[in-house]
Amino acid sequence: VRVVCATIAFGMGIDKANIRYVVHYDLPKNIESYYQETGRAGRDGDPAECLLLFGKADVMKHERFIEEKPSAREQTIARDQLEALVGFAESMTCRRTALLAYFGEEYSDGRCDGCDNCTQAAGSRLGPRPTGVETQTAAGPTEDRTDDARLFLTCLGEIVAHSGFSVGINHVTDVLYGAQAEKVRRWGHDDLGSYGAGKRMSKADWTQIGKELVRGGYLRQESDRPVLRLTDSGRAVAQGDGGPVMLAGRAPTTPTGQCDTLLFERLRRLRSRLASEQAVPAYMIFADAALQQMARSYPTTEAEFRRIGGVGERKLTELGPVFMGEITAHLAENPREAIADDGPLFRPTRKPIGDSEYDTLRRYRGGQSVAEIAAEREIKESTVMGHLAAAVECGEEVDIRAFLPADDEPEIAAAFEKLGPANLTGVRELLGERFDYNVLKMYRALRLAQPTG
């Protein structure tokens, strides 16, 4: 078998009409490149196959490349193109439909019966379906989400009618969620009928719906900027004529570590209610990791609750009583589970650091100061400190004495002893916010890291 390999496909295989197989070992930079590169296959008219190998590390690599672009506009365009490509790679819809929609065309058949999503009989997340037919995707069973799709499309229509211009997915999501974003207020979109109509779901859910509507051909997204346009099928759904619109059902969040799962779900419901009442994302109340820690250690006193990750004085005062009350109520109805780990305990990741972090580390080890690195790389000093902290957490050696005098260590050690290694926020507050957050992360990694095995 004759194989041609290249880092960039420009010009590769242009003199070969009988290429039977094209493999992308990682993500191209945009859909245009992917379309051009896969187009080398089967130009003689015979069947050919294309395989794209895709992982999150590819996205991170491209994001680092984007950060190095000199122009803010170039960065914006590159990020939009990367987001479109990632959406295409993760899509469960017909690939041909998605590709044509990206380039402003509609595929009337709906299924090509040639791509992986069509031939594996997995069904599409989105797309016209006969009423009553259930499908199964790789992401789980689909369900009729026509009402959600119609609300998103209607909201976009209200925005265009009110302002005379269109917007992107994130802005529609902000309007539906009732966010107090500056652009929402400036453009008067907080006066629209659909403003806040989608509070029952998270912003992430609405963003995913918007992406799926683009992939399914109900919306078209311009390639040079992330502005949405209704297609004929999308307009029909918005007017109540199209559908049903089938999407994958939302998977429930499950704890990733050992904990009392019944209490975890109870705390999640409490968090969801509080987030809805305060009109903020759920993670602004507490992250899942904090809820898992509560579901392991059962904190019912202020001293115990202070050891939960992310708990400072404000959260202790405003959220502590209600969450401790919920835990107390749970223990009154259920036995306390015997869980040895009352963590989470901090352990170093011991994984290779990213290219950007390594570049900062290399410069620092070469004798450059934080300020010099920030100036040369055109990044903030806080970003440099974040890179160094990430390097330490990945097992790299950095002399913490440059940032933390030895005389200060006993005070920091006492704060971590009191609040635990998970609660950096509380430790920093307890120390009067005199120490940089990233310096505390370095200290924790160097002095408190527990052996991994």
N, C-alpha and C positions, 0 to 999 in steps of 0.2 A: 504494500500500500504506500503510495507516495503522499507525503504530508508537507504542507507549506505552513510555516509558523512566522508570525510577525507581531511586534508590539503595537503597531498601528497598521490598519488594514488598507491605507490609501495605496492604490496601485496593485495590491496583492491579488493575484489570480485574474487580472483583467484579460489575460491571454488564454484563459482556460474556460471553456464553456461547459465542461462535463464535471464540475465539482459536485460531489454527492453529499458532502457533510461539512458543515461549518460549526465550529465550537468557539464560544466566547468563554474564556477561562475566568473572566470577571466582568463587571458591568462596563459597557461603553459609557461615554460621558453624557450622551443624550440620545433621544429616540432617532433623530436624524442619522447619527452615526450607526446606530444599530440597524436601521432600515437599509442604509447603503452597504453595510458590511455583509448582512445576511443575503442581500441581493446578488451576491456572487454565486450562490448555490443554484444549480439546476437551470442555467441559462440555455441549455440545449433542449429544454422542454420536458425532460424526464424528471421523475420524482427525486427530491433531495430533502435532507433533514438539517435542521439547525438546533443547536443546544446552547442554552445560556446557563452557565453556572453562577449562582448569585448568592451572596452572603452579606450580612450587615457590615462586615469589615470593608467590603468594597465601597459602601456608602461613606464610611468614615474617611477612607482614603481620598475619595473625590472631594469631600468637604474640606479636607486639608488643602487640596490643590486650589479650591475655590478661594480659600482665605488668603492665598498668595497673590491673587489677581489684584492689580493696582487700582482698578476703577470700581467704585461702589456699584455703578450700574452694571458692569460686567459680572460682578458677584451676584447681583440680584437675578440677572438673566440665567446665569449658570445654575443657581440654586433652583429656580423654577423648572429648568430643563431636567435637572437631576431628579427632582420630585416627581415629574411626569414619568421619567423612566422607571423609577422605583415603583410607582403606581402600576405601570404596565407589567413589571416583573411579578408583582404580588397579585395581580388581578386574576380572578377566577372566571372571567368572561372570555368570549371568543377573541383570540388574539387579532384576527384580521379586522374584526369590528373595531377593536380598540385602536389599532394602527390607523385605519382610515379615519376614525373620529378625530384623532390627533391632527391629521392633515386636512381636516375640514370636510371630509366626505362621509357619507352614510352608506352602510352595507345593508341592503334591504333584506337579505336572507337571514341575518341574525346569527347564523351558525355556519362556519366554513367547513366543518367536519374534517379539518386537516391539522389544526393545532392541538396541543396537549389537552387544553381544557375541553375541547369538543370531542376528541377521540377517546379520552379516558372515561367518558360517560359520567363525569363528575357534575355536570350541570354548571350553569352560570349563576353567579351571585345576583346579577341583574340581567334583565332582558325579557322580552315578551314571552309569556308562558300561558298555556291553556289554563283556564280557571280550575282550581281544585287539584292541580298536579303538584305534588311535592317533589323537591329535588334534594340531592345531597351533594355538598361540596367538600373540598379538603378542609375547609374551615368549620364544617358542621352543617346541620340541616338548615335549609333556607326557610324563610317565612315571608308571608305577604306583608311588605312594609310600604304599601302604596301611600298610606296616609302620611308617613314620614317624608317620603319622596315628594309628595304634593306640597307639603308645607315648605320644604326647602325651595322648590321651584317657584312657589307663590311668593315667598319672601324675596327671592331674586327679582321677580317681576315687579313687586312693589318698590324695590330700590330703584330700578331702572325708570319706572313711571314717575317716581318722586324727584329723582335727581337728573334724569336725562343721560346718565352714563351707567355703565356696568361696573362690577367689582369682582373680586376673587373669592375663593371658597372661604378663606379665613374671615373675611368681613361678613359674609352671609351668616357664618357660624356665630360671630359676635352678636349680630342682630337677633338671631333666634334665641341665643342664650341670655339676652338682656344685659350684655356686658357694657360697662361704662367706659368703653374705649374712646379715645379722643376723636377719632374720625367719625365714629357713630354719632357723637353729640354734635360735632361741627357740621355734619351734613344733614342733621335733622332726622336721622334714621331711628332715633329713640321715640319718635312720634308715630312710627308706622304701626299698622295693626298687628303685624307679625313680630314686633319687638317683644322679646321675652316669652314668645309662645312655645319655645322649645326647652324650657327649663327642666322638664322632666327627664331629659337626657343630658349627658355630659357634652362638653365642647368637642372632645375627641370623637364621640359618636357622630355628631353632626358633620365634623370634618370628614370622617370616613364615608358618610352617606354622600357628601358632595363629590368625593373622589370616585365613588362607585357610579354616580350618575354620569360623570364624564366618561368613564370606561364603558358604560352601557349605552352611550350614544344619546342620552337624554339632554346632556349639556355638551357644548364644545368649548374648549379652552385654547385661546390663541397661543401659538408657539413662542412668540417673542415677549409676551407678558401674560400674567395669570388671570386674565379677565374672562368671565363666563358669558356664554351666549346660549340661549335656548334653541334646541333643534326642534324640528316638527314633532317628533315623538315626545320630547319634553314638554312642549307647549300643549300637546293633547292631554298629558297626565295632569298638568297644572289646571287645565280647564275641566277636568273630571271625566274626560272621554277615554283616555288611555289606561293601560294597566292590564293585569296586576303587575306591580314591580316587586320582584323577588330579591331579597337580600339575605345574606347569612345571618342567622340569629346571633344576638349578642351573647358571648360566652361570659358566664359569671366569673368574678375574680376569686381565685383560690389561694390560700396561704402557701408560700413557697418553703416555709420551714416548719418544724415541729411546734405545734401550739394547740390550744383548745379551740377546735374549729367551730364549735357551737358559739362560743363567746366571740370569736373573731367575726362571724357573720352578724352577730348582734351589735357589735361595735361598728361594723360597716354600715348597718342600717341607721344607727344613730348619727354617724358621720354624714351620711347622705341627707338626712333630715336637716341637720344643722347647716350644711352647705347650701341646701335649697332655701332655707330661711334667710341666710346671709347673702345669697346670690353670689357665691364664690365657688371656684372649683373645689372638689372634695379634697384634693391633696393639700389645699391651703389650711384645712382643718388638721388633718394628720395623714401622713403617708401610710401605705399599707404596712411598711416595715415597723412603724410605731405601733400600729394596731396589733400586729403579730407579737411584738414584745409585751404589750399589755395582756394578750391572751396566753402568754407563758408565765408572766410574773405576778399577775393579779394584783396590781397596785391599788390599795384602798386608803392609803395615808399620803399626805403631802410629801413626806420624805421618800416614799417608794415611787410616787408619781414623778418626782424630779429626775429619776434615773431613766425615764423613757426618752428615747431619741427625739430631739426637736423641742423639748419642753423648756421654755424659759419662764420668766416671771409672768408675762402676759398670758401665755397659754395655761400656766398653772392656775392663775386667778380666774380666767374666763372659761376655760374648758375642763380644768381639773375636776371640779365638783360634779359636773354632769357625767363625765366618763367614769369617775370613781363610783358614782351612784349606780351607774349601769352595771359595773363589775360587781358591786355589792349585791344588787338585785339578782344577778346571775348566780352568784354563790349561794344565795338563799334558796334557789330552786334546783341547783345542780351541784354535784360533788366537785371539788377541786381536783383536776387531773394531776397525776404525778409526772411532772415534766422536769427532768434534771436540769436542763439549760434554762437559766433565767435571763439570758442575754438580750439582744445579740452581743456576743463577744467579738471584739475586734481582732481580725486576722489579716495579715498582709495578703494581697492578691497574688503576688509572685508571678505576674504575667508580663510579657514584653510591653514596654510603654509605646505610645504612638510616635509617629515621626515628628510631630510638632513639639511634643514634650521632650523627645530625645535631642532635638536641635537646641532647645533651651538648656538642657542639662549639659550638653557638649560645650556650649559657650561658657556656662558657669564654671565648669571644671577647667576651662581654658583660661580662667582668670578674670572674665568680664563680670562686672557688677550687675545687679538686678536692673538698675537704671540704664546701664549701657545696653543690655540685652533688649530691654523694652524699646529703646530709641532705635536700635539697628533693625529690629524686626517689626517696628511700627505697631506694637501692641501695648496694652496697659501693663504697668508694673504688677498689678494684682493678678493679671494673667500669667506673668512670669512666675510669680509665687505659687500660683495654682499648678503650673507645670512641674515645679520642683517638688511640691507636696505629692503630686501624683506619682512622680518618679520614686520618692521615698516609699510610698505605699506599695509600689511594684517591686520593692526590694533593692532599689539602687541606693548607693551610699551618698549622702550629702551631710556636710558638717553643720549640724544645727547650731553650733556655737556662734556662727556668724549672725544668727537671727535671735538667739535666746541665750542670755548670760546664765552661767551656772547658778548664780545666786537666786534666780527666779524659779528654778526647777522645783524646789520643795513646795512652793505655793501652788504651782500647777499640778504637781503630783497629788496634793491634798484635795484639790478641786475634782480631779478625775476619780479619786478614791471615794469622794462623797457622792458624786452623781453618776459614776460609771463611764466606761469608755465610749458608749454609744451616743451620749448626749453632749455633743460638741457645743450646741447652742447654749445649753444651760451652763456648761463649764465656762464659756467665754463671758456670759453675763455675770456669773459668780465672781470672776476675776476682774470685774469692772470694765470689761471690753478693752482692756489695756494691751491685749495680745492679738496679733493678726490671726484670723481664722485658719489660714494655711499653715502658720507656724505651729498652731495647736495640733493640726493634722499630722505634721511632721513629728512632733513630740510623741503623739499617740502611736504612730507607726514604729518609731525607734525605741520607745521605752515601754510601751504597753502591749505590743504585738505578742500574741500567744503563738506558740509553735503550731504548725499546720499538721503535724502528724507524726 
